[in-house]
Amino acid sequence: MTDTQKILEENKNLKEKILRLQQENDFFREKFKLAQHKQFGVSSEKSPDQLDWLFNEAETIEDVALTEKETTLATDDTEATAQVSTKKKTGRKPLPKDLPRETRIIDVAEADKVCPCCKGNLRRIGEEKSEQLEYIPANLKVIETLRPKYACRECEKNNATTPIIIAPVPASPIPKSMATPSLLAHIIGNKYQFALPLYRQEMVFKQLNIDLNRKTLSNWMIRSAAVLEPLVLRLKTQQLTQQVLHADETPVVVIADDNQKSYMWVYCSGGDSPDPNSALKNIVIYDYQPSRAAACPKEYLKGYAGYLQVDGYAAYESTGARLVGCMAHVRRKFVEAQKVQVKGKVGRADWAVAHIQKLYRVEAQLAGKTAEEKYTLRQQYTVPLLNEFKIWLDKSAQQVAPKTALGMAVAYTLRQWEKLTTYTQHGQLSIDNNRAERAIKPFVIGRKNWLFSNTASGAKASAILYSVIETAKANGLNPVKYVEHLLTEIPKRDSGDYLENLMPWMVKLGVHD
Protein backbone atom coordinates (compact mmCIF):
# COMPACT_ATOMS: atom_id res chain seq x y z
CA MET A 1 0.00 0.00 0.00
CA THR A 2 1.40 3.35 -1.02
CA ASP A 3 1.63 6.36 1.28
CA THR A 4 -1.20 8.04 -0.62
CA GLN A 5 -3.45 5.02 -0.12
CA LYS A 6 -2.56 4.93 3.57
CA ILE A 7 -3.46 8.60 3.94
CA LEU A 8 -6.74 8.08 2.11
CA GLU A 9 -7.57 5.07 4.31
CA GLU A 10 -6.76 6.99 7.48
CA ASN A 11 -8.82 9.91 6.24
CA LYS A 12 -11.78 7.58 5.60
CA ASN A 13 -11.45 6.05 9.08
CA LEU A 14 -11.30 9.50 10.66
CA LYS A 15 -14.42 10.60 8.78
CA GLU A 16 -16.27 7.49 9.95
CA LYS A 17 -15.11 8.12 13.52
CA ILE A 18 -16.20 11.78 13.35
CA LEU A 19 -19.59 10.72 11.99
CA ARG A 20 -19.98 8.13 14.75
CA LEU A 21 -19.01 10.69 17.41
CA GLN A 22 -21.45 13.19 15.93
CA GLN A 23 -24.24 10.61 16.10
CA GLU A 24 -23.34 9.78 19.71
CA ASN A 25 -23.25 13.49 20.52
CA ASP A 26 -26.69 13.98 18.95
CA PHE A 27 -28.01 10.99 20.89
CA PHE A 28 -26.82 12.27 24.27
CA ARG A 29 -27.91 15.82 23.46
CA GLU A 30 -31.42 14.56 22.74
CA LYS A 31 -31.42 12.53 25.95
CA PHE A 32 -30.38 15.63 27.90
CA LYS A 33 -33.04 17.85 26.29
CA LEU A 34 -35.73 15.22 26.89
CA ALA A 35 -34.66 14.84 30.54
CA GLN A 36 -34.84 18.62 30.93
CA HIS A 37 -38.32 18.67 29.46
CA LYS A 38 -39.51 15.87 31.74
CA GLN A 39 -38.07 17.65 34.76
CA PHE A 40 -39.11 21.22 34.01
CA GLY A 41 -41.50 21.16 31.04
CA VAL A 42 -45.24 20.75 30.71
CA SER A 43 -46.21 17.12 31.32
CA SER A 44 -49.46 17.16 29.32
CA GLU A 45 -49.44 15.15 26.08
CA LYS A 46 -52.24 17.23 24.63
CA SER A 47 -51.33 19.18 21.50
CA PRO A 48 -53.21 22.40 20.64
CA ASP A 49 -55.71 20.58 18.46
CA GLN A 50 -55.59 17.20 20.18
CA LEU A 51 -58.95 15.52 20.43
CA ASP A 52 -60.23 16.09 23.93
CA TRP A 53 -61.71 12.64 24.35
CA LEU A 54 -58.37 11.02 23.65
CA PHE A 55 -57.10 12.04 27.07
CA ASN A 56 -60.40 11.74 28.86
CA GLU A 57 -61.19 15.45 29.17
CA ALA A 58 -64.60 16.83 29.94
CA GLU A 59 -65.33 18.42 26.54
CA THR A 60 -67.66 16.50 24.23
CA ILE A 61 -67.32 15.98 20.52
CA GLU A 62 -70.36 16.44 18.33
CA ASP A 63 -71.72 13.22 16.92
CA VAL A 64 -71.89 14.01 13.24
CA ALA A 65 -71.66 11.79 10.19
CA LEU A 66 -68.62 11.70 7.90
CA THR A 67 -69.71 13.91 5.03
CA GLU A 68 -67.59 14.66 1.96
CA LYS A 69 -66.44 17.88 3.65
CA GLU A 70 -65.41 15.97 6.75
CA THR A 71 -63.52 13.45 4.62
CA THR A 72 -61.37 16.30 3.36
CA LEU A 73 -60.95 17.39 6.95
CA ALA A 74 -59.50 13.98 7.80
CA THR A 75 -57.15 13.76 4.83
CA ASP A 76 -56.09 17.28 3.84
CA ASP A 77 -53.04 18.84 5.51
CA THR A 78 -54.52 22.29 5.23
CA GLU A 79 -57.55 21.42 7.33
CA ALA A 80 -56.54 21.03 10.93
CA THR A 81 -59.53 21.05 13.23
CA ALA A 82 -62.16 18.43 14.08
CA GLN A 83 -65.72 19.42 14.80
CA VAL A 84 -65.39 20.07 18.49
CA SER A 85 -67.87 21.99 20.54
CA THR A 86 -65.91 24.88 22.13
CA LYS A 87 -68.83 26.95 23.40
CA LYS A 88 -68.88 26.89 27.17
CA LYS A 89 -72.07 27.26 29.12
CA THR A 90 -72.05 30.11 31.58
CA GLY A 91 -73.68 30.16 34.97
CA ARG A 92 -73.99 27.64 37.76
CA LYS A 93 -75.62 24.27 37.24
CA PRO A 94 -78.87 23.86 39.19
CA LEU A 95 -78.72 21.76 42.33
CA PRO A 96 -80.32 18.28 42.13
CA LYS A 97 -84.08 18.41 42.59
CA ASP A 98 -84.11 15.21 44.66
CA LEU A 99 -82.13 16.82 47.50
CA PRO A 100 -84.17 17.69 50.61
CA ARG A 101 -85.02 21.38 50.77
CA GLU A 102 -85.64 23.78 53.61
CA THR A 103 -87.36 27.06 52.74
CA ARG A 104 -86.35 30.16 54.68
CA ILE A 105 -88.37 33.35 54.15
CA ILE A 106 -86.52 36.57 54.81
CA ASP A 107 -89.16 39.27 54.82
CA VAL A 108 -89.02 42.98 55.51
CA ALA A 109 -90.41 44.30 58.77
CA GLU A 110 -94.11 45.13 58.86
CA ALA A 111 -93.29 48.78 59.53
CA ASP A 112 -91.38 48.88 56.20
CA LYS A 113 -94.35 47.58 54.18
CA VAL A 114 -95.63 51.17 53.83
CA CYS A 115 -95.20 53.37 50.76
CA PRO A 116 -92.82 56.23 51.60
CA CYS A 117 -94.80 58.55 49.26
CA CYS A 118 -98.50 58.01 49.97
CA LYS A 119 -98.19 56.00 53.20
CA GLY A 120 -100.39 53.25 51.69
CA ASN A 121 -99.79 49.56 52.27
CA LEU A 122 -97.35 47.87 49.92
CA ARG A 123 -98.53 44.84 47.95
CA ARG A 124 -96.40 41.73 47.31
CA ILE A 125 -95.55 41.60 43.61
CA GLY A 126 -93.16 38.69 43.51
CA GLU A 127 -90.00 37.33 45.08
CA GLU A 128 -86.35 36.69 44.50
CA LYS A 129 -85.18 33.13 44.96
CA SER A 130 -81.70 31.76 45.55
CA GLU A 131 -80.29 28.38 46.59
CA GLN A 132 -77.34 27.47 48.79
CA LEU A 133 -75.96 24.06 49.53
CA GLU A 134 -75.53 23.14 53.18
CA TYR A 135 -73.30 20.31 54.33
CA ILE A 136 -74.63 18.04 57.09
CA PRO A 137 -71.84 15.94 58.64
CA ALA A 138 -72.21 12.18 58.56
CA ASN A 139 -74.27 10.71 61.35
CA LEU A 140 -73.05 7.65 63.18
CA LYS A 141 -75.39 5.43 65.16
CA VAL A 142 -75.06 2.22 67.10
CA ILE A 143 -77.28 -0.67 66.09
CA GLU A 144 -77.96 -2.76 69.17
CA THR A 145 -79.20 -6.22 68.30
CA LEU A 146 -81.19 -8.14 70.93
CA ARG A 147 -82.01 -11.81 70.45
CA PRO A 148 -84.55 -13.04 73.06
CA LYS A 149 -83.92 -16.56 74.37
CA TYR A 150 -86.72 -19.01 75.13
CA ALA A 151 -86.86 -22.13 77.32
CA CYS A 152 -89.55 -24.44 78.74
CA ARG A 153 -90.11 -23.79 82.45
CA GLU A 154 -92.30 -26.89 82.88
CA CYS A 155 -89.51 -29.17 81.69
CA GLU A 156 -87.07 -27.38 83.98
CA LYS A 157 -89.30 -28.23 86.96
CA ASN A 158 -89.02 -31.89 86.03
CA ASN A 159 -85.23 -31.61 85.55
CA ALA A 160 -85.64 -32.38 81.85
CA THR A 161 -83.04 -31.04 79.43
CA THR A 162 -84.58 -28.90 76.74
CA PRO A 163 -83.00 -26.72 74.11
CA ILE A 164 -82.91 -22.96 74.43
CA ILE A 165 -84.58 -21.35 71.44
CA ILE A 166 -82.98 -18.19 70.03
CA ALA A 167 -83.03 -16.51 66.63
CA PRO A 168 -79.92 -17.12 64.50
CA VAL A 169 -77.25 -14.46 64.30
CA PRO A 170 -77.93 -12.19 61.30
CA ALA A 171 -75.55 -12.65 58.39
CA SER A 172 -72.61 -10.26 58.57
CA PRO A 173 -69.63 -9.64 56.26
CA ILE A 174 -67.28 -9.89 59.25
CA PRO A 175 -68.82 -12.06 62.00
CA LYS A 176 -68.43 -10.83 65.60
CA SER A 177 -67.27 -7.45 64.31
CA MET A 178 -68.92 -4.10 64.98
CA ALA A 179 -68.52 -3.17 61.31
CA THR A 180 -71.74 -2.99 59.29
CA PRO A 181 -71.89 -3.19 55.48
CA SER A 182 -72.47 0.57 55.32
CA LEU A 183 -69.42 1.35 57.47
CA LEU A 184 -67.19 -1.02 55.50
CA ALA A 185 -68.45 0.38 52.20
CA HIS A 186 -67.73 3.92 53.41
CA ILE A 187 -64.14 3.04 54.35
CA ILE A 188 -63.58 1.10 51.11
CA GLY A 189 -64.96 3.97 49.05
CA ASN A 190 -62.78 6.52 50.82
CA LYS A 191 -59.62 4.54 50.15
CA TYR A 192 -60.19 2.89 46.78
CA GLN A 193 -62.40 5.49 45.10
CA PHE A 194 -61.15 8.71 46.68
CA ALA A 195 -57.56 7.66 47.56
CA LEU A 196 -57.86 8.49 51.29
CA PRO A 197 -55.31 6.33 53.16
CA LEU A 198 -56.40 4.37 56.23
CA TYR A 199 -54.25 6.42 58.60
CA ARG A 200 -56.12 9.57 57.55
CA GLN A 201 -59.44 7.82 58.00
CA GLU A 202 -58.26 6.84 61.48
CA MET A 203 -57.81 10.55 62.20
CA VAL A 204 -61.29 11.34 60.88
CA PHE A 205 -62.86 8.75 63.20
CA LYS A 206 -60.91 10.16 66.15
CA GLN A 207 -62.54 13.53 65.52
CA LEU A 208 -65.85 11.72 65.89
CA ASN A 209 -64.66 10.14 69.20
CA ILE A 210 -64.50 6.70 67.59
CA ASP A 211 -61.36 4.69 68.28
CA LEU A 212 -60.58 2.76 65.08
CA ASN A 213 -56.89 2.21 64.49
CA ARG A 214 -55.45 1.57 61.07
CA LYS A 215 -54.57 -2.04 61.92
CA THR A 216 -58.24 -2.76 62.53
CA LEU A 217 -59.21 -0.90 59.36
CA SER A 218 -56.61 -2.81 57.36
CA ASN A 219 -57.91 -6.12 58.69
CA TRP A 220 -61.44 -5.08 57.73
CA MET A 221 -60.30 -4.39 54.17
CA ILE A 222 -58.74 -7.85 53.87
CA ARG A 223 -61.84 -9.53 55.35
CA SER A 224 -64.15 -7.52 53.07
CA ALA A 225 -62.07 -8.48 50.04
CA ALA A 226 -62.45 -12.15 50.99
CA VAL A 227 -66.24 -11.70 50.92
CA LEU A 228 -66.13 -10.02 47.50
CA GLU A 229 -63.59 -12.37 45.92
CA PRO A 230 -66.18 -14.89 44.58
CA LEU A 231 -67.92 -12.06 42.72
CA VAL A 232 -64.62 -10.85 41.23
CA LEU A 233 -63.82 -14.40 40.09
CA ARG A 234 -67.24 -14.54 38.46
CA LEU A 235 -66.51 -11.19 36.77
CA LYS A 236 -63.21 -12.59 35.50
CA THR A 237 -64.97 -15.62 34.00
CA GLN A 238 -67.41 -13.28 32.26
CA GLN A 239 -64.59 -11.03 31.11
CA LEU A 240 -62.68 -13.85 29.41
CA THR A 241 -65.70 -14.51 27.19
CA GLN A 242 -65.52 -11.00 25.68
CA GLN A 243 -64.16 -10.44 22.20
CA VAL A 244 -61.90 -7.52 23.15
CA LEU A 245 -59.76 -6.89 26.23
CA HIS A 246 -57.34 -4.13 27.23
CA ALA A 247 -54.36 -4.66 29.55
CA ASP A 248 -51.70 -2.62 31.34
CA GLU A 249 -49.46 -2.88 34.39
CA THR A 250 -47.81 -0.61 36.97
CA PRO A 251 -45.35 -1.19 39.84
CA VAL A 252 -46.41 -1.47 43.48
CA VAL A 253 -44.16 -1.67 46.54
CA VAL A 254 -44.93 -4.51 48.96
CA ILE A 255 -42.76 -4.28 52.07
CA ALA A 256 -43.05 -7.95 52.99
CA ASP A 257 -41.59 -8.93 49.59
CA ASP A 258 -38.22 -7.40 50.57
CA ASN A 259 -36.67 -5.77 47.54
CA GLN A 260 -38.74 -7.64 45.00
CA LYS A 261 -40.57 -5.35 42.59
CA SER A 262 -44.25 -6.26 42.44
CA TYR A 263 -46.83 -5.21 39.88
CA MET A 264 -50.52 -4.48 39.66
CA TRP A 265 -51.92 -5.67 36.34
CA VAL A 266 -55.25 -4.45 35.04
CA TYR A 267 -57.52 -6.10 32.46
CA CYS A 268 -60.53 -4.27 31.01
CA SER A 269 -63.41 -5.06 28.73
CA GLY A 270 -66.09 -2.77 27.36
CA GLY A 271 -65.96 0.97 28.02
CA ASP A 272 -65.75 3.53 30.80
CA SER A 273 -69.52 3.88 30.92
CA PRO A 274 -72.60 1.99 29.68
CA ASP A 275 -72.91 2.02 25.88
CA PRO A 276 -76.11 0.77 24.24
CA ASN A 277 -74.23 0.29 20.95
CA SER A 278 -71.72 -2.15 22.47
CA ALA A 279 -72.32 -5.79 23.32
CA LEU A 280 -69.22 -5.91 25.53
CA LYS A 281 -69.53 -6.07 29.31
CA ASN A 282 -67.85 -3.23 31.19
CA ILE A 283 -65.49 -5.06 33.54
CA VAL A 284 -62.24 -3.96 35.21
CA ILE A 285 -60.14 -6.58 37.00
CA TYR A 286 -56.93 -5.81 38.92
CA ASP A 287 -54.51 -8.66 39.36
CA TYR A 288 -51.64 -8.39 41.87
CA GLN A 289 -48.50 -10.30 40.93
CA PRO A 290 -45.02 -10.32 42.51
CA SER A 291 -43.33 -9.72 39.13
CA ARG A 292 -43.67 -8.35 35.60
CA ALA A 293 -42.85 -11.67 33.98
CA ALA A 294 -44.64 -12.99 30.92
CA ALA A 295 -46.08 -15.79 33.07
CA CYS A 296 -48.43 -13.27 34.73
CA PRO A 297 -50.60 -12.33 31.73
CA LYS A 298 -50.19 -15.85 30.33
CA GLU A 299 -51.75 -17.33 33.46
CA TYR A 300 -54.54 -14.75 33.72
CA LEU A 301 -55.47 -15.10 30.03
CA LYS A 302 -55.15 -18.89 29.88
CA GLY A 303 -57.42 -20.12 27.10
CA TYR A 304 -58.28 -16.63 25.85
CA ALA A 305 -58.03 -16.23 22.07
CA GLY A 306 -59.74 -12.90 21.47
CA TYR A 307 -58.26 -9.46 20.85
CA LEU A 308 -55.95 -7.97 23.48
CA GLN A 309 -55.07 -4.28 23.17
CA VAL A 310 -51.77 -3.42 24.87
CA ASP A 311 -48.66 -1.30 24.61
CA GLY A 312 -45.43 -2.66 23.15
CA TYR A 313 -44.41 -4.70 26.23
CA ALA A 314 -43.14 -8.10 25.04
CA ALA A 315 -44.68 -10.09 27.94
CA TYR A 316 -48.07 -10.05 26.22
CA GLU A 317 -46.59 -11.96 23.27
CA SER A 318 -46.70 -15.13 25.40
CA THR A 319 -50.51 -15.10 25.58
CA GLY A 320 -52.77 -16.79 23.06
CA ALA A 321 -54.58 -13.53 22.35
CA ARG A 322 -54.41 -11.58 19.11
CA LEU A 323 -52.53 -8.43 20.05
CA VAL A 324 -53.67 -4.94 19.07
CA GLY A 325 -51.26 -2.00 19.28
CA CYS A 326 -51.66 1.44 20.80
CA MET A 327 -51.41 4.53 18.59
CA ALA A 328 -51.18 6.78 21.66
CA HIS A 329 -47.82 5.19 22.50
CA VAL A 330 -46.64 5.83 18.93
CA ARG A 331 -47.69 9.45 19.23
CA ARG A 332 -45.73 9.83 22.47
CA LYS A 333 -42.57 8.61 20.72
CA PHE A 334 -42.90 11.24 18.01
CA VAL A 335 -43.83 13.95 20.53
CA GLU A 336 -40.56 13.16 22.33
CA ALA A 337 -38.77 13.57 18.99
CA GLN A 338 -40.51 16.93 18.59
CA LYS A 339 -39.21 18.09 21.96
CA VAL A 340 -35.55 17.46 21.11
CA GLN A 341 -35.52 18.86 17.55
CA VAL A 342 -34.12 22.34 16.82
CA LYS A 343 -36.40 24.98 18.31
CA GLY A 344 -38.56 26.72 15.73
CA LYS A 345 -37.76 24.15 13.05
CA VAL A 346 -40.51 22.04 11.47
CA GLY A 347 -39.26 18.51 10.98
CA ARG A 348 -40.33 14.95 10.29
CA ALA A 349 -41.65 14.47 13.82
CA ASP A 350 -44.15 17.28 13.25
CA TRP A 351 -45.45 15.56 10.13
CA ALA A 352 -45.88 12.26 12.01
CA VAL A 353 -47.74 13.87 14.91
CA ALA A 354 -50.01 15.79 12.51
CA HIS A 355 -50.74 12.61 10.55
CA ILE A 356 -51.62 10.70 13.70
CA GLN A 357 -53.98 13.56 14.56
CA LYS A 358 -55.82 12.85 11.31
CA LEU A 359 -56.38 9.24 12.42
CA TYR A 360 -57.86 10.45 15.67
CA ARG A 361 -60.13 12.92 13.87
CA VAL A 362 -61.65 10.03 11.99
CA GLU A 363 -62.19 8.23 15.31
CA ALA A 364 -63.96 11.30 16.69
CA GLN A 365 -66.51 11.07 13.92
CA LEU A 366 -67.17 7.42 14.81
CA ALA A 367 -68.27 8.12 18.39
CA GLY A 368 -71.66 6.58 19.10
CA LYS A 369 -71.75 4.45 15.95
CA THR A 370 -72.20 0.68 15.85
CA ALA A 371 -69.30 -1.73 15.36
CA GLU A 372 -70.41 -2.43 11.80
CA GLU A 373 -70.52 1.28 10.95
CA LYS A 374 -67.08 1.84 12.48
CA TYR A 375 -65.58 -0.98 10.43
CA THR A 376 -67.04 0.35 7.17
CA LEU A 377 -65.94 3.94 7.75
CA ARG A 378 -62.45 2.91 8.85
CA GLN A 379 -61.99 0.98 5.62
CA GLN A 380 -63.01 4.08 3.71
CA TYR A 381 -61.06 6.75 5.60
CA THR A 382 -58.56 5.20 8.04
CA VAL A 383 -56.90 2.59 5.85
CA PRO A 384 -55.71 5.14 3.21
CA LEU A 385 -54.23 7.29 5.99
CA LEU A 386 -52.39 4.31 7.45
CA ASN A 387 -51.04 3.34 4.02
CA GLU A 388 -49.69 6.85 3.59
CA PHE A 389 -48.12 6.68 7.06
CA LYS A 390 -46.43 3.35 6.26
CA ILE A 391 -44.84 4.74 3.06
CA TRP A 392 -43.49 7.69 5.05
CA LEU A 393 -42.12 5.37 7.78
CA ASP A 394 -40.32 3.12 5.30
CA LYS A 395 -38.73 6.15 3.63
CA SER A 396 -37.78 7.76 6.95
CA ALA A 397 -36.17 4.54 8.21
CA GLN A 398 -33.62 4.86 5.40
CA GLN A 399 -32.91 8.53 6.02
CA VAL A 400 -32.95 9.02 9.81
CA ALA A 401 -30.16 8.03 12.19
CA PRO A 402 -31.41 5.00 14.16
CA LYS A 403 -30.20 6.14 17.60
CA THR A 404 -31.93 9.53 17.50
CA ALA A 405 -35.30 10.08 19.14
CA LEU A 406 -36.93 10.27 15.71
CA GLY A 407 -35.11 7.16 14.52
CA MET A 408 -36.24 5.18 17.57
CA ALA A 409 -39.83 6.44 17.11
CA VAL A 410 -39.80 5.28 13.47
CA ALA A 411 -38.29 1.90 14.39
CA TYR A 412 -40.81 1.35 17.21
CA THR A 413 -43.74 2.14 14.90
CA LEU A 414 -42.50 -0.22 12.20
CA ARG A 415 -41.97 -3.04 14.71
CA GLN A 416 -45.52 -2.57 15.98
CA TRP A 417 -47.10 -1.89 12.59
CA GLU A 418 -49.09 -5.10 12.22
CA LYS A 419 -50.57 -4.66 15.71
CA LEU A 420 -51.17 -0.93 15.16
CA THR A 421 -53.29 -1.51 12.06
CA THR A 422 -55.32 -4.40 13.47
CA TYR A 423 -57.96 -2.04 14.90
CA THR A 424 -59.26 -1.39 11.39
CA GLN A 425 -60.28 -5.06 11.10
CA HIS A 426 -63.00 -5.02 13.76
CA GLY A 427 -65.42 -2.28 14.76
CA GLN A 428 -65.20 -3.09 18.47
CA LEU A 429 -61.46 -2.38 18.58
CA SER A 430 -59.97 0.97 19.59
CA ILE A 431 -57.20 3.03 18.09
CA ASP A 432 -55.30 2.99 21.39
CA ASN A 433 -55.06 1.38 24.81
CA ASN A 434 -56.29 4.41 26.73
CA ARG A 435 -59.13 2.32 28.15
CA ALA A 436 -56.65 0.35 30.28
CA GLU A 437 -54.55 3.42 31.05
CA ARG A 438 -57.59 5.25 32.39
CA ALA A 439 -58.56 2.19 34.43
CA ILE A 440 -55.16 1.91 36.09
CA LYS A 441 -54.99 5.65 36.84
CA PRO A 442 -57.07 5.45 40.09
CA PHE A 443 -54.57 2.93 41.46
CA VAL A 444 -51.64 5.16 40.47
CA ILE A 445 -53.27 8.17 42.17
CA GLY A 446 -53.97 6.13 45.30
CA ARG A 447 -50.40 4.83 45.34
CA LYS A 448 -49.11 8.41 45.58
CA ASN A 449 -51.03 8.76 48.84
CA TRP A 450 -50.45 5.43 50.58
CA LEU A 451 -47.06 4.71 48.85
CA PHE A 452 -46.95 0.95 49.54
CA SER A 453 -48.70 -2.17 50.80
CA ASN A 454 -47.42 -3.86 53.94
CA THR A 455 -48.09 -7.42 52.82
CA ALA A 456 -48.96 -9.41 49.72
CA SER A 457 -52.37 -10.24 51.24
CA GLY A 458 -53.03 -6.51 51.55
CA ALA A 459 -52.04 -5.95 47.91
CA LYS A 460 -54.31 -8.81 46.79
CA ALA A 461 -57.17 -7.35 48.83
CA SER A 462 -56.56 -3.98 47.17
CA ALA A 463 -56.76 -5.65 43.75
CA ILE A 464 -60.16 -7.15 44.60
CA LEU A 465 -61.56 -3.92 46.04
CA TYR A 466 -60.28 -1.78 43.16
CA SER A 467 -61.88 -4.28 40.76
CA VAL A 468 -65.30 -3.90 42.37
CA ILE A 469 -65.07 -0.10 42.62
CA GLU A 470 -63.92 0.49 39.04
CA THR A 471 -66.35 -2.05 37.56
CA ALA A 472 -69.20 -0.35 39.40
CA LYS A 473 -68.14 3.03 37.99
CA ALA A 474 -67.92 1.61 34.47
CA ASN A 475 -71.52 0.37 34.79
CA GLY A 476 -72.94 3.69 36.01
CA LEU A 477 -73.38 2.60 39.64
CA ASN A 478 -72.60 4.44 42.84
CA PRO A 479 -69.54 2.40 43.93
CA VAL A 480 -70.10 2.81 47.68
CA LYS A 481 -73.76 1.83 47.44
CA TYR A 482 -72.85 -1.14 45.26
CA VAL A 483 -70.20 -2.37 47.72
CA GLU A 484 -72.69 -1.97 50.59
CA HIS A 485 -75.25 -3.98 48.61
CA LEU A 486 -72.71 -6.76 47.96
CA LEU A 487 -71.53 -6.90 51.58
CA THR A 488 -75.16 -7.16 52.66
CA GLU A 489 -76.27 -9.83 50.19
CA ILE A 490 -73.25 -12.13 49.72
CA PRO A 491 -72.99 -13.20 53.41
CA LYS A 492 -76.60 -14.39 53.23
CA ARG A 493 -75.69 -16.94 50.56
CA ASP A 494 -73.98 -20.27 50.81
CA SER A 495 -70.59 -20.81 49.25
CA GLY A 496 -70.85 -21.15 45.50
CA ASP A 497 -74.38 -19.76 45.48
CA TYR A 498 -75.75 -18.06 42.40
CA LEU A 499 -74.22 -14.57 42.00
CA GLU A 500 -75.57 -13.57 38.58
CA ASN A 501 -78.16 -11.17 40.03
CA LEU A 502 -75.34 -9.33 41.83
CA MET A 503 -73.45 -8.52 38.63
CA PRO A 504 -73.17 -4.74 38.18
CA TRP A 505 -75.26 -4.74 34.98
CA MET A 506 -78.07 -6.58 36.86
CA VAL A 507 -78.19 -4.42 40.00
CA LYS A 508 -80.42 -1.35 39.85
CA LEU A 509 -78.54 1.27 41.84
CA GLY A 510 -78.26 4.75 40.42
CA VAL A 511 -75.13 6.87 40.55
CA HIS A 512 -76.76 9.20 43.06
CA ASP A 513 -78.59 6.55 45.12
Sequence and secondary structure as in RCSB ss.txt:
>XXXX:A:sequence
MTDTQKILEENKNLKEKILRLQQENDFFREKFKLAQHKQFGVSSEKSPDQLDWLFNEAETIEDVALTEKETTLAT
DDTEATAQVSTKKKTGRKPLPKDLPRETRIIDVAEADKVCPCCKGNLRRIGEEKSEQLEYIPANLKVIETLRPKY
ACRECEKNNATTPIIIAPVPASPIPKSMATPSLLAHIIGNKYQFALPLYRQEMVFKQLNIDLNRKTLSNWMIRSA
AVLEPLVLRLKTQQLTQQVLHADETPVVVIADDNQKSYMWVYCSGGDSPDPNSALKNIVIYDYQPSRAAACPKEY
LKGYAGYLQVDGYAAYESTGARLVGCMAHVRRKFVEAQKVQVKGKVGRADWAVAHIQKLYRVEAQLAGKTAEEKY
TLRQQYTVPLLNEFKIWLDKSAQQVAPKTALGMAVAYTLRQWEKLTTYTQHGQLSIDNNRAERAIKPFVIGRKNW
LFSNTASGAKASAILYSVIETAKANGLNPVKYVEHLLTEIPKRDSGDYLENLMPWMVKLGVHD
>XXXX:A:secstr
  HHHHHHHHHHHHHHHHHHHHHHHHHHHHHHHHHHHHHHS      TT  GGGGT S  B      HHHHHHHH
 TT     B      S     TTS          GGGSB TTT  B                           EE
  HHHHHTT     EE      SSTT S  HHHHHHHHHHHHTT   HHHHHHHHHHTT    HHHHHHHHHHHH
HHHHHHHHHHHHHHTTSSEEEEEEEEE BGGGTT  EEEEEEEES SS  TT  S  EEEEEEES   THHHHHH
TTT  SEEE  S GGGGGSSSEEE  HHHHHHHHHHHHHHS TT   HHHHHHHHHHHHHHHHHHTTT  HHHHH
HHIIIIIHHHHHHHHHHHHHHHHHS TTSHHHHHHHHHHHTHHHHHGGGG TT  SSSHHHHHHHHHHHHHHHHH
  BSSHHHHHHHHHHHHHHHHHHHTT  HHHHHHHHHHHGGGS TT   GGGSTTT    TT 
